[in-house]
Amino acid sequence: MRSLLTATFLLTAAPALAGVEEVIQDHALPGTARFASATAALDAAAQADCTDTALRPAYQEAFDAWMGIAHLTLGPLEEDGRGLAIAFWPDTRGMVGRSVARLVAEEDPIATSGEYAEVSIAARGLFALERLLYDDDFAGYEANSYSCALARAMAADLAELGREVDTAWREDFAATLGSAGGAGNDRFLSPREASQALYTALATGLEFVADQRLGRPMGSFDTPKPQVAEARRSGRSLRNVVLSLEALRDFARTLSDQPTPKTDAAFDRALSAARVLEDPVFAGVADPISRIRVEALQNDVRAIAEAVGAEIAPALGVSVGFNSADGD
């Protein structure tokens, strides 16, 4: 699997800090606020009625909101493993299913202890709750069951994570990022470091869409793996690609303070292709003809990464290296 990103940045003489404040005010803070609000609504819905059918609409809203900030892996989502606690995926070892199954089978009292954050990270967040709400092995539970109490605990935990991420951005990280190079800022020693960190998040977010959200279910031609598509149980695999690309487009626009016609056109092509795909969980990757459309979409996403490298990176004074030896 070809990597779009290496860890090496090549500095140029271009001005730094372009768009950093715009990203903070117009992209990151609205996104974290929406996620905090959506997870709080999910928690409220669970307290009112924790059955799977009752919770599904609020769950979908929370996942939508997560797609708006999942790419902001620096700062609050990186700290204390919050990003993984919210979305433990890809789950290459099937840990989420096993963790949820163990809790349900043993009726672990952690679900009602008020200390749900102490459980395995694989039993937390959107993918663990997806198992309860959509997996045939767990869904259909009664209102007074252990599984219902577990759904409440998971929803409350997600709401707490949403509050933590939003608060950390507003009360600490926004100022740290925005004051890069200032006195006493030992996180970002220069304005260019802040620009580099944000550009890395953009490039990595595009790589994740291409290699994980699309690449994992594609597998190989001889061995497609639609069963490992992200959020397939809740029918969100393609939706997550679309929402992620929309969020990354907004991120790119706020990060750049110059026109980016190539980047805009590349995003438009990829989003147009994704919106007409009509394959919500990428089941079509197992069919040679349908697979071609998913491969084309993957190439469109990679073309976005090339465009942002050509247009946005120079304006920020950074460049991301490509390494064809990183794999196929």
Disulfide bonds with the S-S distance in Angstrom:
Cys50-Cys148 1.81
